Amino acid sequence: MAPDLQGRFREPARNAVAAGLLASGLAPLRRIGGETIRRFGLQPAQSDPLAGTLGRSGSLEVRLARGPSEVWRAQRLRYRVFYQEMSAKPDAVSRMFRRDADRFDAACDHLLVIDHAARGRFGGVKPKIVGTYRLMRQGAAERLGGFYTQSEFDLAPLIARHPGRRFLELGRSCVLEPYRGKKTVELLWHGIWAYIRHHRIDAMFGCASFDGTDPQALALPLSFLHHHARSAGEWSATAHGKQRVEMDLLPAQMVDAKLALKQMPPLIKGYLRLGARFGTGAVIDRQFGTTDVLVILPVEAIDQRYVAYYGDEGQRYAA
């Protein structure tokens, strides 16, 4: 799930920045009560508990985007992080409009962290979006013909094995560089958890990324995930496509667990602590310069230490 602040729970390395996301643990949730959710969209009904503030910490607020203009601002933030700060290569349209956008955005909900004390160009207070996460529920994905992650991993068998489960894809997460701290990361997860509870999500998935496109240079951490944290049975899923690479590059007896964890991106280590497992095979994403792995996290598998620590209703960031 996970998650990254750079940009994908993904979606690969766009999550790299989110490395701190899970590194700090599963963010606290906000109390949302027991009301029944009836509808939700880019402009949620005022009676929808998710329509308002989901949490606050100082000048920072976490909530869902309230219309196309805020989604546009989130796309501008993603462009700044993925293409200007990191090594992703924009196409002509993205470069022209300076936005990271695709056909999935309109079908997703966009979680935002807003700094209400941010200053504008001329010194005045001007609230600014400083963090974002893209949330795609199963129904929306089905209307589009599939999840974004299915371009890299074969999720159809996994989903088919759980006909009564509600799946959520996490992706396109990123945080503005000055805000990449525990507070912002926890607020994002606070919002995600509220969303999960609200929509009664059963399982989350997405891609997490290693920097670089040479599997041999990542042989130790990839082999560790394959031998010690691979999803199996009803939760198994496999990479596909021409860019697929194997992860069992070293035999199990040659894997130094301590060294492998040291080489693991913080985001992936965070997922491991939460109880996530990983798909079979990785995918080389040359546009983003990353090697992507599939993270699978049933809500029921989340380590109870985190659930107990943050609380079932999560009061830490009550508005």
C-alpha positions in Angstrom: 0.0 0.0 0.0 1.1 1.5 0.1 2.4 4.1 -0.5 5.0 6.9 -1.6 5.4 10.4 -1.2 7.2 10.7 -4.3 4.8 9.1 -6.3 3.3 5.8 -6.3 2.0 3.1 -4.1 1.8 2.6 -7.4 3.1 3.5 -9.3 6.6 3.1 -8.8 9.0 5.7 -7.9 6.5 8.3 -7.8 6.2 6.8 -4.4 9.8 7.1 -3.6 9.2 10.4 -1.9 6.5 8.7 0.0 9.2 6.6 1.4 8.6 8.2 4.7 4.9 7.5 4.4 4.9 4.1 5.8 8.3 4.5 7.3 6.5 6.5 10.0 3.8 3.9 10.3 0.2 3.8 9.4 -1.2 7.2 9.9 -3.8 7.8 12.5 -7.4 8.1 11.3 -10.0 10.5 12.0 -13.3 9.7 13.7 -15.9 9.4 11.0 -18.7 7.8 13.0 -21.0 5.1 11.7 -23.0 6.9 9.0 -23.7 5.1 5.8 -22.0 6.4 2.7 -24.4 6.9 -0.1 -22.5 8.7 -2.8 -19.1 10.2 -3.5 -17.5 12.0 -6.3 -15.2 15.0 -7.1 -17.9 17.2 -5.6 -19.3 15.2 -2.7 -22.7 15.9 -1.2 -22.5 17.9 2.0 -24.2 15.1 3.8 -21.3 12.9 3.0 -18.9 12.6 6.0 -16.0 12.5 3.6 -16.9 15.9 2.1 -15.3 17.9 4.9 -12.1 18.0 6.7 -10.7 14.6 7.6 -8.0 15.8 9.9 -5.8 18.7 11.0 -2.3 19.3 12.4 -1.4 22.9 12.9 -1.9 24.7 9.6 -2.1 21.5 7.7 -5.4 20.0 6.7 -6.1 16.7 5.0 -9.3 16.2 2.9 -10.5 15.1 -0.5 -10.3 17.3 -3.6 -13.5 19.4 -4.1 -13.6 19.8 -7.8 -11.6 19.8 -11.0 -9.6 22.9 -10.1 -8.1 21.1 -7.1 -7.4 18.0 -9.0 -5.6 20.2 -11.5 -3.5 21.6 -8.7 -2.7 18.1 -7.5 -1.5 17.2 -11.0 0.7 20.3 -11.0 2.3 19.1 -7.8 2.8 15.6 -9.2 4.6 17.1 -12.2 6.8 19.2 -10.1 7.9 16.1 -8.0 8.0 13.4 -10.6 9.4 15.2 -13.6 11.2 18.3 -12.3 12.7 16.9 -9.1 13.0 13.2 -10.0 14.1 11.6 -13.2 10.8 10.8 -14.9 10.5 11.7 -18.6 7.4 13.7 -19.5 5.7 13.4 -22.9 5.0 16.5 -25.0 1.5 17.1 -23.5 2.7 16.8 -19.9 5.6 19.1 -20.7 3.4 21.7 -22.3 0.8 21.9 -19.5 3.3 21.0 -16.7 0.8 18.5 -15.3 1.1 14.8 -14.6 -2.3 13.5 -15.8 -3.8 10.4 -17.3 -7.2 8.9 -18.2 -7.5 7.4 -14.7 -7.6 10.8 -12.9 -11.2 11.6 -13.6 -12.3 8.3 -12.1 -10.3 8.6 -8.9 -10.7 10.4 -5.7 -7.7 12.7 -4.8 -6.6 13.1 -1.3 -4.9 16.4 -0.5 -2.8 17.9 2.3 -3.2 21.7 2.3 -1.1 24.2 4.1 -3.3 27.1 5.1 -0.4 29.2 6.3 1.6 29.0 3.1 2.7 32.3 1.6 2.2 33.4 -2.0 4.6 35.1 -4.3 4.0 38.5 -2.8 4.1 37.5 0.8 0.4 37.1 1.5 -1.2 34.0 2.9 -2.2 31.6 0.1 -3.2 28.1 1.0 -1.2 25.5 -1.0 -1.5 21.8 -1.8 1.6 20.2 -0.5 0.8 16.5 -0.6 -1.5 14.2 -2.6 -2.5 10.6 -3.1 -4.7 9.1 -5.8 -7.4 6.6 -4.6 -9.2 4.3 -7.1 -12.0 2.1 -6.0 -12.8 -1.1 -7.8 -16.1 0.1 -9.3 -14.4 3.0 -11.0 -11.6 0.8 -12.3 -14.1 -1.7 -13.8 -15.8 1.1 -15.7 -12.5 2.0 -17.2 -11.6 -1.5 -18.0 -9.1 -2.1 -15.2 -6.8 -0.5 -12.6 -3.7 1.5 -13.6 -1.5 -1.2 -11.9 -2.8 -3.8 -14.3 -0.5 -2.4 -17.0 2.3 -4.0 -15.0 0.8 -6.8 -13.0 -1.9 -9.4 -13.7 -4.5 -8.6 -11.1 -7.5 -10.3 -12.7 -6.9 -13.8 -11.1 -6.4 -12.1 -7.7 -9.6 -10.1 -7.9 -11.5 -13.1 -9.3 -10.6 -15.1 -6.2 -12.2 -12.6 -4.0 -15.6 -11.8 -5.5 -17.0 -10.3 -2.3 -14.0 -8.1 -1.5 -13.7 -4.4 -2.2 -10.3 -3.4 -3.6 -8.6 0.0 -3.5 -5.6 1.0 -5.6 -3.2 3.6 -4.1 -1.0 5.6 -6.4 0.5 8.9 -7.6 1.4 9.9 -4.1 3.8 12.8 -3.6 4.7 15.5 -1.1 6.4 18.8 -1.7 10.1 18.7 -0.6 9.9 21.1 2.4 6.9 19.1 3.8 8.4 15.6 3.7 8.2 14.9 7.4 6.2 12.8 9.8 3.3 15.2 10.1 2.4 15.3 6.4 2.9 11.6 6.0 0.7 10.7 8.9 -2.0 13.1 7.8 -2.1 11.4 4.4 -2.5 8.0 6.0 -5.0 9.5 8.4 -7.1 10.4 5.4 -6.5 7.1 3.6 -7.7 5.2 6.7 -10.8 7.3 7.0 -11.5 6.6 3.3 -10.9 2.8 3.8 -13.3 2.6 6.7 -15.9 4.7 5.0 -16.0 2.6 1.9 -15.5 -0.6 3.7 -12.4 -1.5 1.7 -11.1 -5.0 2.2 -7.7 -4.9 0.5 -5.3 -2.3 -0.9 -2.6 -2.7 -3.5 -0.3 -0.7 -5.7 3.3 -0.5 -6.9 6.3 0.5 -4.8 9.6 1.3 -6.4 13.3 0.8 -6.3 15.4 3.5 -7.9 17.2 2.2 -11.0 16.5 -0.2 -13.8 19.3 -2.7 -13.3 17.8 -5.8 -11.5 21.3 -7.2 -10.8 22.1 -4.1 -8.8 19.0 -4.8 -6.7 19.5 -8.5 -6.5 19.7 -8.7 -2.7 16.5 -6.8 -1.7 14.5 -8.2 -4.6 15.5 -11.7 -3.6 14.6 -11.0 0.0 11.1 -10.0 -1.0 10.8 -13.1 -3.2 11.9 -15.6 -0.6 10.6 -14.0 2.6 7.7 -11.7 1.7 6.0 -13.1 -1.4 2.3 -13.3 -1.6 1.0 -16.8 -2.1 -2.2 -18.7 -2.5 -5.4 -16.7 -2.8 -3.4 -13.4 -2.6 -0.8 -14.2 -5.2 -0.3 -12.0 -8.3 2.3 -11.9 -11.0 4.1 -9.3 -13.1 3.6 -9.5 -16.9 4.7 -7.7 -20.0 8.0 -7.4 -21.8 9.6 -5.4 -19.0 9.0 -8.2 -16.4 12.1 -9.4 -14.6 12.5 -12.2 -12.0 13.1 -11.4 -8.4 14.7 -14.7 -7.2 18.1 -13.5 -8.4 19.9 -15.1 -5.5 19.2 -18.4 -3.8 17.5 -18.2 -0.4 20.7 -19.3 1.5 22.6 -16.4 0.0 20.2 -13.7 1.2 21.5 -11.7 4.1 18.3 -10.5 5.6 19.9 -7.7 7.7 21.8 -6.3 4.7 18.8 -6.7 2.4 16.6 -4.6 4.7 19.2 -2.0 4.9 19.1 -1.7 1.1 15.3 -1.5 1.0 13.5 1.8 0.3 11.9 3.1 3.5 8.4 2.8 1.9 8.9 -0.9 1.2 10.2 -1.5 4.7 7.1 0.3 6.0 4.8 -2.0 4.1 6.7 -5.0 5.5 6.1 -3.8 9.0 2.4 -3.3 8.3 2.1 -6.9 7.1 2.1 -6.4 3.3 3.2 -9.1 0.9 4.6 -8.7 -2.6 3.8 -10.1 -6.0 5.9 -12.5 -8.1 8.3 -10.7 -10.4 9.1 -7.1 -10.8 8.7 -4.6 -13.7 11.2 -2.2 -15.2 9.7 1.3 -15.7 12.0 3.1 -17.9 9.9 6.3 -18.1 10.4 6.7 -14.4 13.8 5.1 -14.1 12.6 2.5 -11.5 12.1 -1.2 -10.8 8.5 -1.7 -9.5 7.2 -4.4 -7.2 3.5 -5.1 -6.4 2.4 -4.5 -2.8 -0.7 -6.4 -1.6 -2.2 -5.6 1.8 -5.5 -7.0 2.9 -6.9 -4.8 5.7 -7.3 -7.8 7.9 -3.6 -8.5 7.6 -2.5 -5.1 9.0 -0.3 -5.8 12.0 -2.5 -5.3 15.1 0.2 -3.3 16.8 -0.5 -0.5 14.4 -4.2 -0.8 14.8 -3.9 -0.7 18.5 -1.5 2.1 18.5 -3.5 4.4 16.3 -6.9 3.3 17.6 -9.8 1.8 15.7 -11.3 5.2 15.2 -8.1 7.3 15.2 -8.4 10.5 17.2 -4.9 11.9 16.8 -5.7 14.4 14.1 -9.3 15.2 15.0 -10.4 18.5 13.3 
